[in-house]
């Protein structure tokens, strides 16, 4: 392992602010693009997203479960009723999936097969832009499951190929890049592999990229994306949630979503619009 690599982790978090963390300390926070997120209002009582609120929340995450540090804990309860990590966790537990291609700080792209680890890795960190290796996290998650432990490379296309090569049959992958979604769908079609594509962190998506997502993905989160929300309404896709809706674009996507809803004892997804009591992030971007 190369111990000369600088410890630096960049995430896009509250309000689409970009936060840089080095050696467990926040070194940079950019201005948020979103003023209000219904999830953070509900979970953390954040009424208006400011740089001060972002700093306080990220410092809480670093202290609470060791985000971006060697003290990273993976014993994390479900944060959302129906978020991407919760959907994946339940579907692995139910046997619908046998591998998730995810991303973790200090590790990069990795393969996950344990339901609790899927939640522990993805439940509290989203929008990972850049990361560098953290030996203690790599040890906890097992080097053989990691795409490149020497660099902590984030590359979901390579991660999918690794999962196929290792013989997994029902593979889910979390993606943020529309171009990656298109390429992974191409791999799915060419190899006839059973791959489920779940897209998160969609705020600021252009209409062209939103169309790419709807053509290639199985599940898409609304986040604060005006274009994703617009297309979902136009296409009347199945959905769940009135604050940050989760959209099931395909029947495969709906199967994953409804498995989580059934596990919780809730009604299946619906394609009724407009969404009742819709309370999105503000502004939509």
C-alpha positions in Angstrom: 0.0 0.0 0.0 1.2 3.5 -0.8 1.4 5.4 2.4 2.4 8.6 0.5 -1.0 9.2 -0.8 -2.6 12.4 0.7 -5.6 11.7 3.0 -8.3 13.7 1.1 -12.0 13.0 0.7 -14.5 15.1 -1.2 -18.2 14.6 -0.9 -21.3 16.4 -2.1 -23.7 16.5 0.7 -26.3 18.9 2.2 -27.6 21.3 -0.4 -25.2 20.1 -3.1 -22.3 21.7 -1.2 -18.9 20.2 -1.8 -17.0 19.3 1.4 -13.3 18.5 1.6 -12.1 16.4 4.6 -8.4 15.9 5.3 -7.1 13.9 8.2 -10.5 14.0 9.9 -10.9 17.8 9.6 -13.1 19.8 7.3 -10.9 22.0 5.1 -13.4 23.4 2.6 -17.1 23.9 2.3 -18.6 25.4 -0.9 -21.8 27.4 -0.9 -24.9 25.2 -1.0 -27.1 25.2 -4.1 -30.2 24.1 -2.3 -31.8 26.0 0.6 -34.2 23.4 2.0 -34.2 19.6 2.1 -37.3 17.9 3.6 -35.2 14.9 4.7 -32.7 17.0 6.7 -35.6 19.1 8.1 -37.3 16.0 9.3 -34.2 14.1 10.6 -31.9 16.9 11.8 -34.3 19.9 12.1 -32.4 21.9 9.6 -34.8 24.5 8.3 -32.4 26.4 6.1 -29.2 24.9 4.7 -26.2 27.2 5.3 -22.5 26.6 5.4 -22.7 26.7 9.2 -25.3 24.0 9.3 -23.3 21.9 6.8 -20.2 22.2 8.9 -22.1 21.1 12.1 -23.7 18.1 10.3 -20.4 16.9 8.8 -18.6 17.3 12.1 -21.4 15.2 13.7 -20.9 12.5 11.1 -17.1 12.4 11.6 -17.6 12.1 15.4 -20.7 9.8 15.3 -19.5 7.1 13.0 -16.0 8.1 11.9 -16.9 9.2 8.4 -13.7 9.6 6.3 -11.5 8.4 9.1 -9.8 5.2 10.3 -12.6 5.0 13.0 -15.3 4.4 10.5 -18.1 2.3 11.9 -20.6 0.3 9.8 -23.1 -0.5 12.5 -25.7 2.0 11.2 -29.4 1.7 11.4 -31.8 2.4 8.5 -31.7 6.2 8.1 -34.7 6.4 5.6 -37.8 4.4 5.2 -37.1 3.9 1.6 -33.7 5.1 0.4 -31.3 3.4 -2.0 -29.3 1.6 0.6 -32.4 0.5 2.4 -33.9 -0.9 -0.8 -30.6 -2.8 -1.6 -30.2 -4.1 2.0 -33.7 -5.6 2.0 -33.4 -7.1 -1.5 -30.1 -8.8 -0.6 -31.6 -10.1 2.6 -34.7 -11.4 0.6 -32.4 -13.2 -2.0 -33.3 -11.0 -5.0 -29.8 -9.7 -5.2 -26.5 -11.4 -4.4 -24.1 -8.5 -4.9 -24.1 -4.7 -4.7 -21.5 -2.6 -6.4 -21.2 0.3 -4.1 -18.8 3.1 -3.1 -17.2 3.8 0.3 -14.9 6.6 1.5 -11.4 5.3 2.1 -12.1 2.4 -0.2 -13.6 3.5 -3.5 -15.7 1.1 -5.5 -16.3 -2.3 -3.8 -18.5 -5.4 -3.9 -20.9 -5.9 -1.0 -22.9 -9.0 -0.1 -23.8 -8.5 3.5 -27.2 -6.6 4.0 -26.0 -4.8 7.2 -22.8 -3.7 5.5 -24.7 -2.4 2.5 -26.6 -0.1 4.9 -23.5 0.7 6.9 -21.5 1.7 3.8 -24.2 3.6 1.9 -26.7 4.8 4.5 -24.9 8.0 5.7 -22.6 9.0 2.9 -23.7 10.0 -0.6 -22.2 11.9 -3.4 -18.6 10.7 -2.9 -16.5 12.7 -5.5 -13.0 11.6 -4.5 -11.4 9.5 -1.8 -8.0 8.1 -0.9 -7.1 4.8 0.8 -7.7 4.4 4.5 -6.0 1.1 5.6 -8.3 0.5 8.6 -11.4 0.7 6.5 -9.9 -1.5 3.8 -9.2 -4.1 6.4 -12.7 -3.9 7.8 -14.3 -4.4 4.3 -11.7 -7.0 3.1 -9.2 -6.1 0.3 -10.5 -8.8 -2.0 -13.9 -7.0 -2.3 -12.3 -3.7 -3.3 -11.7 -2.6 -6.9 -8.3 -1.0 -6.2 -7.2 -0.8 -2.6 -4.0 1.0 -3.6 -5.8 4.0 -5.0 -9.4 3.7 -3.8 -10.6 4.3 -7.3 -14.2 5.1 -7.9 -15.3 3.4 -11.1 -18.7 1.7 -11.1 -18.2 0.3 -14.7 -15.1 -1.6 -13.6 -16.9 -2.6 -10.4 -19.8 -4.2 -12.5 -17.2 -6.0 -14.6 -15.5 -7.3 -11.4 -18.8 -8.6 -10.1 -19.6 -10.4 -13.3 -16.1 -11.9 -13.4 -16.5 -13.2 -9.9 -19.7 -15.0 -10.9 -22.4 -13.0 -9.2 -25.8 -13.5 -10.9 -28.0 -10.8 -9.6 -26.0 -7.6 -9.4 -27.2 -4.1 -8.3 -25.0 -1.0 -8.9 -25.3 2.5 -7.4 -24.4 5.2 -9.9 -24.4 9.0 -10.1 -23.1 9.6 -13.6 -25.6 9.4 -16.6 -22.7 8.4 -18.9 -21.8 5.5 -16.6 -25.5 4.5 -16.5 -25.5 4.3 -20.2 -22.3 2.2 -20.4 -23.5 -0.2 -17.6 -26.8 -0.7 -19.5 -24.7 -1.5 -22.6 -22.7 -4.1 -20.6 -26.0 -5.5 -19.3 -27.4 -6.0 -22.8 -24.2 -7.4 -24.3 -23.5 -9.9 -21.5 -27.2 -10.6 -20.8 -26.3 -10.2 -17.1 -29.0 -9.6 -14.5 -27.9 -6.1 -13.5 -30.1 -3.5 -11.6 -29.0 0.1 -12.1 -29.9 2.5 -9.2 -29.2 6.2 -9.6 -28.8 8.7 -6.8 -27.6 12.2 -6.4 -29.5 13.6 -9.4 -29.7 17.3 -8.5 -28.4 19.6 -11.3 -29.1 16.9 -13.9 -29.6 18.4 -17.4 -32.7 17.4 -19.3 -30.5 15.5 -21.8 -28.9 13.6 -19.0 -32.2 13.0 -17.3 -33.5 11.4 -20.5 -30.4 9.2 -20.5 -31.2 8.0 -17.0 -34.8 7.2 -17.9 -33.7 5.2 -20.9 -31.1 3.2 -19.0 -31.8 3.0 -15.3 -34.1 0.9 -13.1 -34.5 3.2 -10.1 -33.9 6.9 -9.9 -34.1 9.2 -6.8 -35.6 12.6 -7.4 -33.3 14.5 -5.1 -33.7 18.2 -6.0 -33.7 17.6 -9.8 -36.4 19.6 -11.6 -35.7 17.6 -14.8 -35.9 14.1 -13.2 -39.2 15.1 -11.5 -40.6 16.6 -14.7 -39.8 13.4 -16.8 -41.2 11.1 -14.1 -44.5 13.0 -14.1 -44.6 13.0 -17.9 -43.8 9.3 -18.1 -46.1 8.4 -15.2 -43.5 6.0 -13.7 -44.1 4.1 -10.4 -43.0 5.9 -7.3 -42.9 6.1 -3.5 -42.4 9.1 -1.3 -43.7 12.7 -1.2 -40.6 14.5 -0.2 -37.8 12.9 -2.2 -39.6 10.4 -4.4 -38.0 7.2 -5.5 -38.9 6.4 -9.1 -39.1 2.8 -10.5 -38.4 3.1 -14.2 -38.6 -0.5 -15.1 -40.5 -3.6 -13.9 -37.2 -4.8 -12.4 -36.8 -1.5 -10.5 -40.4 -1.7 -9.3 -39.7 -5.3 -8.0 -36.8 -4.0 -5.8 -38.8 -1.0 -4.6 -41.9 -3.0 -3.8 -39.9 -5.6 -2.0 -38.7 -2.9 0.4 -42.3 -1.6 0.8 -43.7 -5.0 1.5 -41.0 -5.6 4.1 -42.2 -2.5 5.9 -45.8 -3.5 5.6 -46.6 -0.5 3.2 -48.7 -0.4 0.1 -46.9 -1.1 -3.2 -45.6 1.8 -5.4 -48.1 3.7 -7.4 -48.1 5.7 -10.7 -50.7 8.2 -9.6 -49.9 11.8 -10.3 -49.6 14.5 -9.0 -48.0 13.2 -5.9 -50.2 14.0 -2.9 -48.8 16.4 -0.4 -45.6 16.7 -2.5 -43.0 18.5 -0.4 -39.8 18.7 -2.5 -36.4 20.3 -1.9 -36.1 24.0 -2.6 -35.2 25.3 -5.1 -35.3 22.5 -7.6 -32.3 22.7 -9.8 
